[in-house]
């Protein structure tokens, strides 16, 4: 994984008001454990420089991500945005300046309930009027979009080296997902929309002192269905992804996580969300498993640093084993 150019970052940072006194020795690059961003800590300011790796229309991407942090900030469950380093010839992706959240990766399973509380704080934010939601997207049919993503990922199945029975099982799960979307389209269209983080795997949270957790990877936010976020954090492949907090959860652990979310979110949205949580868990498990299949084919995860790339290889292999897939399908009944 390419490292951030620290001298270029430093020149851009000290040009901003309030940062002129930052010394070069205060820059600390963090391990590359994410696919989309690099991070550099600025010790005296207790902030992180969050550096997008994507290029293309860099100004629009940077502004879009900054707006996600602004929208989520009233939840008090995400880092504050302090500003941006502008896109330039020297810094082609720009960077966000966000709080350095104190703490470490969550300790699971004991810390899983705090993740539910953090998600609920984000989901509890008021939904803006339709005219005020841009540039954050509001998918017309989030479930249909997930099914399309799964189908696109599984189109690569012949290149993934799966056991034949595993490939057949994933094909059957895709058929279930399509049926679920079509048969429940009207009911799902009436579910409550809120700000959702989408990529809610435990490695995207930080556990802070005092038992709180913060969601720190705001790059995919949409106005969607909170139950999809709630489901993501407790899917087996998502729980296995980050070696700093990989864990298995018992039914009691999952119950505690859902209960923590419910207490924070309130009765009405709890009842609505729990009515769809089981199929949402199945759907998000399939989305994540199919994404792992794409990673295997395209080698995307190999850009991670050292042990994170090695662990990702193992997590992907485990998720795509016939025994894992069969065991998970039994859980859905």
Number of C-alpha atoms within 10 A of each C-alpha: 13 10 13 17 11 14 11 11 20 18 13 21 22 15 12 12 8 10 15 13 11 16 13 14 8 14 19 15 17 13 16 20 23 18 16 15 18 22 22 22 20 24 15 12 13 12 20 26 26 20 23 21 16 14 12 9 11 19 15 12 17 23 16 18 20 21 19 21 22 16 17 24 16 15 17 13 22 27 23 19 19 14 13 20 20 18 17 12 8 12 16 18 23 25 29 24 23 22 19 18 20 12 15 15 19 25 15 17 17 12 19 23 22 23 30 26 24 23 29 25 20 25 28 18 17 11 14 14 8 8 6 9 15 14 13 17 13 18 14 11 15 18 25 17 13 18 23 16 17 25 19 14 20 23 14 16 20 11 13 17 14 16 12 10 14 19 20 14 16 22 16 12 18 21 13 14 25 19 13 17 20 12 11 11 14 11 10 16 14 8 16 16 19 19 27 25 27 21 20 26 27 29 25 19 25 24 22 16 10 7 12 17 28 26 25 21 25 21 20 15 22 21 23 24 25 26 25 24 24 29 23 25 28 26 24 22 27 25 23 24 23 22 18 16 20 22 18 14 17 10 8 9 18 17 13 17 23 23 16 20 23 20 13 17 20 12 11 10 17 19 11 14 20 15 12 16 18 13 17 23 22 20 27 25 23 25 24 22 24 26 19 28 25 23 18 21 16 13 13 13 21 17 16 20 17 13 13 21 21 14 18 22 18 13 21 22 15 16 23 23 15 19 13 15 21 14 10 17 14 8 8 10 5
